[in-house]
Amino acid sequence: MNPPVALSVAGSDASGGAGIAADLTTFSALGVHGTAAITAVTAQNTVGVQGVHPVPAEFVAQQLDSVLDDLPVAAVKTGMLANRDIIAVVGDYAAAGRLPNLVVDPVMVSSTGARLLDAGAEALYLELLAHATVATPNAREATVLQEVAGLEASDKLGRLCPGWLVVTGEVTATELIHHDNRWHELPGETVNTANDHGTGCTFSAVVAAALAAGMEPLDAIVGAKDFVRVCIERSAEWDLGAGRGPVAHLMGPEL
């Protein structure tokens, strides 16, 4: 029997903790065959990002065609899309129905709070979210999306994504889930460690892998939270790099 196939559309991470590296490792840990369309090559490590080189949008499209025309992709996740041209390309593929079970992790704000995209590119994310099965912004990214959409009240944020919207926790480890015009809390426990590089990428990758394997969105979200918690716990004592170390992508539980 063939394994399910998932596609990651994201940037590289030279340190292996986030981006394409984290996604493909997570897919493999869950028995899912991982494919990739690389949007940007980055020079980064556990301390920070030293350089970013976006891939031309037309070559991102060529990568997407190569994968989608040949392999039975059952779920797609996006990570760093780098600029408005790439976001527009991915949005076109989503609008055409070519990105099944789309999980959008809108990489828009750095861990220090700096905006990574200009306003025009941020606005294109609103169009992409309309095609998402699950969207996983962190709290700062959710705020940016709300600002760009001109929404004033937090309870209106769910209108941005007709599927499942998960505002991932950064401080309290509690996720906020919006679906069917209702908000729900998914509480969790904070692990005392500096090794949390790539947790957002890992969370969305688990959701995509679970959807590719046929799980329902809510089960995929709950399973992703547990997977990431275990990965953080099992890397808590690692001493890799001088900054925020990676999580143990290969040591998560089965879904």
N, C-alpha and C positions, 0 to 999 in steps of 0.2 A: 504494500500500500504506500502511495506517495505521501510525503509530509505536506501539510498546508504551506502555502507560500505567502510571505509578507514582503512589502516593499517599503524601504525607508528613503525619504527624500530629504536630505539634510547635509550639513557640512561635516568635514573631517575634524578629528581632534588628535593632534600629534601625540598627546599623552595617553590616549586610549580610554579616558574616563567618561567621555560624553560623545554626543554626535553619532556619526555613522558607526564608530567603533563600539559604543555602548549598545546601540540598537542591534547590530548584527550579533554581538555576543549574547544579548538577552534573547533574541529570537532562537539562537542555537540552544540556549539553556532550556528553552521550553519546547524543543522538538519541532520548531518551525524553520523552514528553509528561508533564509534571508537574502533579499536582493537590494540593490541600492542605486540611487541616482544622486550623485554628489553635486551639491550646489555651491560649495566653497571649500577651499583648502585653507586650513588655519594653522598657524604656528602658535601653539598654546601648551601650557603645562598646568600643574596644580596651583601655581601662583597667579596666573592670569593669561590673557591673550596678547601675544606679541605681534601678530600680524594676521590679516585676512585677505585672501585672494579669491574673489567670486569667480565662478565658472560662467562663461557666456550663456545667456538664457537659451539660445538656440541649441547649445550642446546639452543643456539639461533636458530639453525636449527630445533630443536624439537618444539620450540615455533612457528616458521614459518609454519611448517607442520600442527600443531594443528589448526592454524587459516585458512590457505589456503585450507586445505582439507575439511573444514566444512562450511565456510562462503563465500558469493559471493563478495570477495574483488574487488572493482572497481578502486582503486588507492592506491599507496604505497608511503610513504615518508621515507627517511632515515635521521637520525640526527647523533649523536655521535656513531660511530662504534668501537671506542676504540683501536683496534689493527689489525694487518694484517690478523690474522686468521678469525676474524669476517667479515672484509671487503671481504675476499676471499669467505666466505660462502654466503654472500649477493650477490656477483658478480656471483656465480654459479647459484643461483636462478633466477637472472635477465637474464643471458645468456640462461637459459632453458625456458624463457618466462613466468615465474610464478609470476612476479611482474608487473602487468598492470599499465599503466600511472605512471611510476616511477618518483618521484621527489627526486633528490639528493641534500641535503644540506650538503656539505662536511665540517664537523667540523674538521678543521685541525690547526687552529691558534687561540690562546686565545685573549681576548680583549686587553691584554698588548703587543701582538705581538709575544708571545712565540709559537714555533712549538710544537704541541701536539702529533705528530706521527713521527716515524722514516721514513727514505727515502724509505724503502721497502714498508711500508704501504701506503705512499703517492702515490707511483707509481701504486698501485692497484686501486686507485681511478680513474685513467685514463681509466682503463678497465670498471669500473662501469659507468662512464659518457657516455660511448658509447651506453649504454642501456637506458639512461634517456630521458624521455619526456621533463622534465624541470630540469635544474640544477641551484642552487641558491648560489654560493659562494659569500662571501663578497670580498672586494677589495684585502685584504691581502691573502686570500685563493686563489683567482684567480692568484695572482702573484706566489704563491707556485706551483700551478698546471702548470703554464706556464714554470717555472724553471724546474720542474720534466720532463715535456714533451720536453724540449730542444727548446722551442720556443723563438724567440728573439723579434718579433714585436707584439704589443698588438692586431693588427687586425687579427693575426693568432689564437688567443685564442679560437675563435668560432669553430675551427676544433676539439676541445676536446669533443664537445657535438653536435651530429648531430640534436638534437632537438632544444629546446629553452634554451639559456644560459642567465641568469640574474645575472649581477654583482651588488649586492645590495649596496646601498649607506650608508655610515656610517657618513660622515661629511656633505655632501651637500644635503642628502635626495633625490638624483637623481639616479635612477637605469639605468644601461646600459643593453640593451637587444640585443642579437645577434640571428638572425635566417635567414636562406636562404642567407648566405654570406653577410648580411648587419647588421650594428649596428644602433640602435635607442635609443634615450634618453626618459626616462619617468621621467619628473621633479616632484619635490615635495617640500613641505615646512617643515622646521625644527621646531619641537616643543621644546620649552625651558623647559626641565625637565630632572631630573636624573632618572626618571622611564622608563627605556628602556630595562630592563632585559628580555631576551627571545624574542626580536623582530624578530630575524632571524628564530627561530623555528616557531614562529607564522606565519610569512610570508609564509614559505614553507608548513606549515600545511593548510593554507587557499587555497593555490594552489592545494594541494592534494584533499582537500574536494571539491573544485569546479570541478576538473577533475572527481572525483567520481560521482558528480551530473550531469555530461554530458556536462560541459562547455568546450569551446575551450581553448587551452593553453593561447593565448594572452588575452582573456577575464578574465581567471583565474588570470593571473599575474596582470593585471590592477586592478581587484577587490581586490586582496590581498594587494596591496599597499594602497588602500583606507581604507580597513579594519584595517590594522595596524596603519595607521595615526589616525583614530578615536579612537582606543584602547589606543594609547598613549595620545591623548588629554583628554580622559575621566579618565585617571589615573594620570594626570599631577600634581595634588595637593595632591595625596596620600602621606602618610608618613609611609610606611611599610619597616622596616628594617633600618640598619645603612648605607647601600651602595646604589647600583642602584636597585631601586624597580621594581616590576613587572608591566606589562601593564594590562589593563582591558579586558582580553580575552573574557569575557561574554558580553561585551558592544559594540561590533563592529556592523556595519551595515549589513543588508542582502545583498547578492550578486545579 
